[in-house]
Amino acid sequence: MKLKQIFKLFITLQLFFVSFSFSQDMQKSLFGDVDKKVEEALEAKLNLLSPANFERAYNFYTEAKADFKEGENLKDIQGKINNVSTLLELAKEKSEVSKITLKSSMKARNDALTVEAEKNAPELWRQAEEKFRDAGEEVEDGDIPNAEEASKEAEDLYRSAELNSIKVMYLDETWKLINTAKEEEAENYAPKTLENAISLVNNAEKELSQNRYDTDLPRNIAQQAKYEANHAIYLSKFIRDFEDSDKSLETLLLSYEDPLKKISAHFDYEAKFDQPIDKVSNEIVQKIVELKTEHQSVSQANMDLEQEIKILKEELGGLSKEKSELSAKMTKLAETKAKYEKVNNSFTKEEAEIFKEGSNIYIRLISLNFPVGKATIEPANFGLLAKVQNALREFPNSTVVIEGHTDSYGGDEKNLELSQERASAVKQYLLANMNLDSKKVMAFGYGETKPIANNETKEGRAKNRRIDLIIQNAE
């Protein structure tokens, strides 16, 4: 009896798996193509560019899925699937018109999404989405003037949502910190620091309102404001605790000398505090700069040694090579090294930073400055560029690449344009003053895309505003 029950159960399970497998195959056969079409439609943003057509298509799609699950008539299901394909094709056609008509509002929508406006400015976002959908439906109806009007309204709403979201992201937390600083009586204990924080956050808000397309500057100002607010909180607590203690001002000053002593000791330098503190800090900074330069020289020497070792290994690995070939390579390497040293020694540390990467020599023109927002080479730079010309004469057969770079302040497109103009200005100056093959001198602007330092600090931004001149395959 038990064997019969087991056999029946086995048959039942077999039928179930056969039926399930058939159902899976049938579903794949029915919905395989339309699943892909719906996925592609979403990637193409047809739900935004042709909302009514997409919505109708999607309704047929979900109905067909539900009907299949409930075992409804396959012919009816196939009919709904056909409707999905037809409507998605229509949506695709209409979307081509929408891409042109709604271009500005679409960009505004993407910008707002970037700063999480949907979360930070939900009501404005909802209104913008409704108006954008209206614009899409007007395109579907063929009413382009009304579509353009609705698109402009949607764009304005998205921009407002973006601005509000940016303020939430950058300013709200800072204002909370300022209020905390006030609770800590910063107005009495650290009034200048608190006033600085408030001034900075107001400036950030002003910058955001005047130019919402360049968020780098206001974001940096807001971060400075946040720092100053925290600074005011710390100072208030510190000063209050100091006043409540029996410590003297001398004890306080001595406690601030200790960290500088520890830092200078790491550089085998003894800091002396029988002089103004700014002089001590400048001496420590100078020591750091000297060590950095020494480190770069050692690194360059190591690279040269590695290249020499590579040449020797090549010779040892292939005995068929002639001794004269090795000698020629070593001679050429020594000549290139001597030329590099000559170029390196011709510039001061304040004028340029010289370094090698492989067979390329980089001349980073630290002291080459341009007027704000301009690409004019001023007479003050002629001496520096004369040294550049002498360096290029050492490598007459090489290709020269001039790269322009900016900091992150200002609009991305404007920075890209300005960096290109400055690189081109240096190129034209060199071509006008040297007998160079113009085909071997190239100029590229990279804007703010290749920083070498922190854009959040004044010193970092100064380093990022630069011209890099690359002598390729220097030999």
N, C-alpha and C positions, 0 to 999 in steps of 0.2 A: 504493500500500500504506500509505504513511504517512497519507494522508488518511482511510483506513478506520479506522486506529487512533485518530486524533484524534477522528473522529466517534463511535466507541464510547466513548472517554473522556468526551466531552461528554455523551452520553446517560446514561452511568453517573452523572456528577455531577448532572445534572438530576434523575434518579431519587432520588439521595441527598437533595438539597435538598427535593424534594417530600415524601419520606418523613419527613425531619426536621421539616419544617413541619407535616405531619399529626400527627406524634408530639407536638409542642409544643402544638398545638391540642387534641389529645385529653387531654393531661395537664392543661391548664388547665380543660377541661370537667369532668374527673373530680375534680380536687383543688382547684379554685378556692374553693368554699364551705368545704370542710373545712380548708383551709390557714388561712382567716380565723378559723374557729371555734377552732382550736388556738391561734392567736395571741391571740385574745381571752381564752381560758381562762388562758393564762399571765399576761396583764395583770391578770386578776381573781384571780390567785394560787390557782387551783383545784388546782395541783400541791401546795400546802401545806394548803389547807383541806379537800380531799377527795383525799388522796394515792393511795389504792388505785384508786379509779375513774379518776382521771386517768392513772395509770400503765398501767392496762389499755387505756384509750383510746389512749394514745400508742404502746403496743406494736402495736395494730392499725394505727395510722397509719403507723408505720415499715415494717411488713410490707407494707402496700398499696403504699407507694412502691417498695420493693424488688421486689415482684411486677411492677409496671408496667415497671420498668427491665429486668426479665428477660423481658418479653413473655408473662406468665402470662395465664390466662383472665380477661377483663374482668368477667365476671359475678361471679367470686370476689372480684376487687378491689373491685367496687362493694359487695359484701356486707360487706367489712371496713370500708369507708368509712362505711357505714350504722351499723356497730357503734361506730365512733368518735363519731359524732353522738349516738347513744343514751347512751353512757357519759358524754360531756361534759355532756349535759342532766342526767343523774343527779348528776354531780359538782357541777353548779351548784346543784341543789336542796339537797344535803347541805352545801354551803358556807355557805348562809344560816344553818343551825344552828351551824356552826363559828364563824362571825363573832361569834356571841353567846357560845358556850361557851369559845372560845379567845381571846377579846378581850384579856385581860391578857397572856397569853403571846405573842400576836402583837405587842403593843406592845413588850414586852421584847425580842423578836427584832429589831424595827426599831431600837430604841435601841442594841442590841449591834452591829448592822450599821453604824450611824453612826460608831462608834469603831473599826471594822475588827477586831472581835473574832474573826472567822473567821480572820484572819491572825495576830493577836497572842495569841489563846488558843485554838489549834486543837482541843485535846483536849476542853475544856469545851464548845466550840462543837459538836463532833461529838456529844457526849452529849446536848446540848440539842436538836439536830436530830432525833436518834433518838427522844427522848421526845416531841417535838412531833408527829412522824409517828405515834407510837403514839396520841396524843390524837386526831389526825384520823381514824385508822382506827376508834377507838372510837365516834366520832360517826357514821361511816358504818354501823357495826353497830347503832347505836341505843342504845348503852350510855352514857348521858350522865354518870352518877356516875363511872364509870371514866375517861371522857374529861376530866372536871373535875379528877380527881386527877392524871392524867398531865400535863394542862395546867399545873397548879400546879408540878409537878416541873420541867417544861420552863422555866417562868418563872424559877424559882430558879436554874437552870443558866445561862440566858441572862444574868441579872443578875450572876452570878458571873463569867461570861465578859466581860461589859461592864466590870466593876470591874477585873479583871485587865488587860484591854486598855488601860483608861485609865491604869493604873499604868505599864504598859510605855511608853505614849505620852508621859506627863508626867514620870515619875520615873526610869526606868532610865538615861537619858542623863545626868541630873543626878548620880546616884550615881557614874557613870563619871567625870564631871568632878571630883567630890569626891575620888575615889581618885587621880586625876591630880594634884590639888592637894596631896594628902598626899605623893605621890612627889616633888613639887617642894619639900617641906619647909615647907609652909604652916603646919604646927603650930608651927614655930619662927619663921617670918618674918611670917606674917599670921594668927595664931591667932584673933583676934576675927572676922575676915571668914570664916574657915573654919567657926568655931563657928556663925556666923549662917547660913551655907549649910546646915549639917547640921540646925539647928533648923527652918529653913524647910521643908526637904524632908520632915522628920518631921511637921510640921504639915499639909503638903499631903496626906500619906498618911493622916493621921488624919481630915482633912476628907472625903477620898474615901470612907473606910470608914463614916463617920457619915452622910453625905448624898451618895449617888452621883447623885442627880437634879439637883444643882446643881454642875456642873463648873467654872463660871466662877471661883469663889473658889479652889478648890484648884489650878486651872490657873494662875491668876495667882501664887499662892504658889510653885508649882513653877518658874515662869519667873523669879521673884525669886531663888529658890534657885540656879537655873542661872546667873543673872547673878553672884551672890555667889561661886559656885564658880569661875567664870572670873576674877572679880575677885581672888580669893585666889591663883590661878595667876599672874596678871599681877603682883600685888604681891610675891609670893615671888621671882619672877625679877628684878624691878626692884630690890628691897632687896638681894638677893644681889649683883647687878651693882654697885650703888652702894657696898656695903661693900668690894667688891674693887677699886674705883677709888680715885683720890686726890682725888675731888671733896669739897668742903666742904658742910655743911648750908646755908650761905648761898647757894651756887651752886644747890642744889636749889630753895630757896624762890624765888629770882629766876627760875628757869626756869618756875615756875608762874605768875608774874606776867605774863609775856609774852603768853600767849593772852588774858587778860582785857584787857590793854592794846589788843590788836588788835580785840577785839570792841567795846570802848567807843569806839575811834577811828572805827568805822563809823557810830556814832550822834553824831558830833561832840561826844563827851564824853571828858574826860581823867580816867582812873581814877588815884586817888592811893593809894599803898600805905603811907603813914605812919599807917595806921589799921588796925583789925581787918579781916580779909578778908571777913567776913560783911557788914560795913557797905558795903564796895566792891561786893559782888555785889548787895546790896539797891538801891543807887543805880543800877546798870546795869539791873536789872529794872524799876525805876520809870521809867527813861528809855524802855525798850521799851514799857511800858504807855501812856505819854504819846504816843508815836509811833503806836501802834495806834489810840488814840482819835482822834488827828488824822487818820489815814488814813480812819477811818469817817466823820468829818465831811466830808472832801473827797469821799468816795464819795457821801454823801447829797446834797451840793451839786450834784454832777454829775448825779445822778438828777433833781433838781428842774429843773436847766437843760434836760435832755433833754425833760422834760415840757412846759416852756415853749416850747421849739423846736417840739415836735410840734403844740402849739396854734397857733403862728404859721404853720406849714406848712399846717395845715388851712385857716386863713383865706386864705392866699395861693393855695391850690389851688382854692378855691371862692369866687369873687368875689361870688357871690350872697348870701353871709352878711353880716349886718348888723354894723357896727362895734360896736354895743352888745353883741352876743353875745360877741364877742371880749373886750370890756372886762369883761363879767360873769365869763367864764371865768378871766381873769387875776386878777380881784379875789378870786374864790373860791379860786384856787390860793394866792394870797398869804395869805389868811386861814388856810387849812389849814396852810401852812408855819409861820405864826406860832404856831398852836396846837401844832404838833409841837415847835417850839423851846421853848415854855412847858413842855410835858410833859417834854421832855428835860432842861431845866434844873432841874426840880423834884426830880429824883433825883440822888443822888451816884453816883460810879462804883462805889462799894462796894455800893450798894443795888440798882441795876438797870442793865441794858444796854438802851438804846432804839435801835431802828432801823426803817427802812421797807422794805417789799417791795411795790412797786406802790402800790396805794391802801390797803394795810394797815399799821398801826403795831404793832410788837412791843414788849412790855414784858417783858423777861426778868428775873424777880425773883431776883437773885443771892443776896440776904441773907435770903430767906424760908426759914427752916429748920423742920423738923418733928422731933419726937422719933423715935428709931430705931424703924422698923417701925410708926409710928402716923400718923394723919392729923389730929392735934389742932392747932388754931391757938392758939398761946400768946400771952400779953399782950405779949411782947417784939416781936411782929410787927404790933401794932395801928397803930403809927406809919407803918410802911411801907405797910400796906393803906389807911391814910387818904390817902396820896399817890396810890395807885391810884384811889381813889374820885374824887379831884379831877381826875385825868387823864380818867376816863370821863365826867365832867360836861362836858368840853370837846367831846365828840362824842356828844350825847344821842340822835342818830338811828341810830347805828351798832350793828351786832351784835357781841357780845363772845364770843370763844371762849377757854376756859381749858384749857390742855393740861398734864397731869401726866406727868412723866418720871422714871425711876429710872436708877441705874447697873446694871451687869450682875451684881452680887452678889445671891444669892438665886434661888429658882426663878422661871422665866419667868411662870407663872400667878400666883404670889404678887406679883411685881413689877407685873404688869398690874393686879391687883386694888388694890394699894396706890396706884399712880399715879392710878387712877380715884377712889379714896376721897379723895385729897389735892386733886385738881382739883375734886371735888364740894364739899369742905369750903370751899374758897376761894369757889366759886359761892354757896353758902348764906350765907357771911359777908357777901358783897357785897349779896346780895338782902335780907338782914336789916338792913343799914345804909344802903341807898340805895333810892330810888324807881325801881327798874328793872323793865322788862317781862321776866318770867321766860322768855318765849318767845324773847327776844333774847339770852339768856345761856346758853351751852352749855358743858358740861364733858366732856372726853374724857381717858381714861388710855391712854398708849402704852407703859407699862412701860419696858423697856430697848431698844425697837426703833428709837429715833431719837437715837442718841448724837451729841453735838456735840464730844466730846473723847475722848481715849484712855482706855478703861476699865482699861488695864493700870497706870495711875499713880494715886496718891492724889488729885492735883490734878485729873486728868481725870475721875475718878469723882465728885468734888465738883461739877464743872461739869454733869455729866449728871444729877445729882439736882436737878431744877429744876421751877419752874412758869413756863410761858410764857403770857402773856395777850395776845391778839391783838384789836385793834380793827379790825374789817373795814369796808372802804369808809369810812375816816375822812374826814369832811368837815364 
